[in-house]
Amino acid sequence: MNKDIYTKPFFLTNPITVLVLGICSSLAVTVQLKGALVMALSVTIVTACSSLILSLLRNTIPNRVRIIVQLVVVAMFVILIDQFLQAFAYDTSKMLSVYIGLIITNCIIMGRIEAFALGNKPWPSFVDGACNGLGYGMILIIVAFFRELLGSGTLFGFQVIPASWYMENGGWYMNNGLMILPPMALILLGCVVWIQRSIQKELQEK
Amino acid sequence: MEYLNLFIKSIFVDNMIFAFFLGMCSFLAVSKNVKTAAGLGLAVIFVLGITLPLNYLLYEYILKPGALAWLNPSYASVDLSFLSYIVFIATIATFTQIVEMAVEKFAPGLYNSLGIFLPLIAVNCAILGGSLFMKERAYETLGEAFTFGLGSGVGWFLAIVCMAAIREKLAYSKIPAGLKGLGISFIITGLMGIAFMSFMGIQL
């Protein structure tokens, strides 16, 4: 098994910034770091486990019905995660609302299953799924870091920007309310893509 | 009047793309020219308009806590709502499959222009998202579910057609090398999202 499986999903074939998969769920959960972290972990677990299971089943599934089989396996893991979160982290589960359910249609999972798991042995498929999930999580956390820091002045809910800086306490600082709004996630992500492509010039589009 | 309000609200205020980022993957991938974008948009309106009422009925009469009481009063304590993800996605996948086969059989012309998008729609988050929002916001009647589905579809259609039109023009402009393609599309979508936010708070 070569090293590419571990490193590529983070930069050269990052699911979000290069392959453009799984954008849907990635943006709405980035208002706070906590939500982004939970989402990143959930997606990593679902991608890794469903890649593993489908790789084990790859020689027994008839080609014509494979999409349904994939959806059922993925949906099963998502239900497990959803029930787990509702039981142990109810607030987070409420905050993420429908986006946990939407992991089912997250294109990263289907993409990795179709492109990798159905043609490879179980263990490499598991690693590939996990690394892609983490590569996705990395971008999520970068975006969430800036949105939470600039939008609410907190990180993981802890106040980072000193309270005495704020206008209402006689300082000069004010939170940027725009950061909390949905469109800023897209603009920040655009900037992340821009920075990455300026460094890795081979990714630039003509 | 309530239906009209809900319809307008789901098109502009709760726009699937600009407010919830649903269906973003196909939105970015298929918005390179207006004609294909419109084709996919129409398919999404159609599938959302049908699967939402279907899933509403399934949820209301089978999955909801106590929903099975119409079968036998002793089932009133049964709660199957944890199964809703799997039931919703199965409905959507089956429905798109059926529609694809029907269109291929009865309208080959339409199939050639639309057909390739139908399988794509099964994994379009906007469709599953519509059903999950319907459950989350607890729409009360079949009519509401249908109106919401139709409205969200129209909103999605509007967004992808606008985006495709902008991207067609964009081909002629000078953009920094690193921003070309994906980067600028994200930023444009963000700016359009800010524009759509001006509809917030509209009530009929």
Interface residues (C-beta under 8 A of the other chain):
Chain A: T17 V20 L21 G22 I23 C24 S25 S26 L27 A28 I67 I68 L71 V72 A75 M76 V78 I79 D82 Q83 S97 V98 G101 L102 I104 T105 N106 C107 M110 L181 P182 P183 M184 A185 L186 I187 L189 G190 C191 V193 W194 I195 Q196 R197 S198 K201 Q204 E205 K206
Chain B: F18 A19 F20 F21 L22 G23 M24 C25 L28 A29 F82 L83 Y85 I86 I89 A90 A93 P119 A122 V123 N124 C125 A126 I127 L128 G129 L132 F133 E136 P176 A177 G178 L179 K180 G181 L182 G183 I184 S185 F186 I187 T189 G190 L191 M192 G193 I194 M197
